[in-house]
Structure formats: C-alpha cells, structure tokens
Amino acid sequence: MKMYIEPNRDVPLPSIGRIVHYYPAGTPPATTPLVGIVTAADEMDVDLAVLFNESGLSILYSTRRVAYSPDGPGWRWPPRV
C-alpha cells in the first residue's frame, strides 16, 4: 500500500471506492462531515460522489479535486473504531 508521508504521520493513499469524510469549504470545524465515495484519486487529491447531507437526506452530487486535510475543509479518513 502506498503511503503519503506527513511529519510524524503516515496516511494511506486514497483509492477508488473508498468511503471518506468530506468537509466542504466554509463549514465550521465541528460540523458533521458529509459521506463521500472516492471516484478518482491522484495522490492525495480526490474526486468525490457525495451521498448524504448533514440531516441524513439522500443527495448525490460530485466534487472534483478535493485536497486531503486532517483538520480543515477537504477530505479525511473516518476515525477507526
């Protein structure tokens, strides 16, 4: 598995079909993330199909070239439980 290396952190590279959390630009940090499915990946930038909004209503739209961000707008991996 290819890894993206940040200082003190190893983050797996995204691949098509994986589920991620998506935080659109302009949303507060404490906002519930949207569900995104990776439809294309180029290193740490991804294209996403967004499936649900904050209230759980089913929606579908796509967004392109979303950057990885561990703590701001962008995509990140869901926490492991």
Order of alpha helices (4+ residues) and beta strands (2+ residues): beta-beta-beta-beta-beta-beta-beta
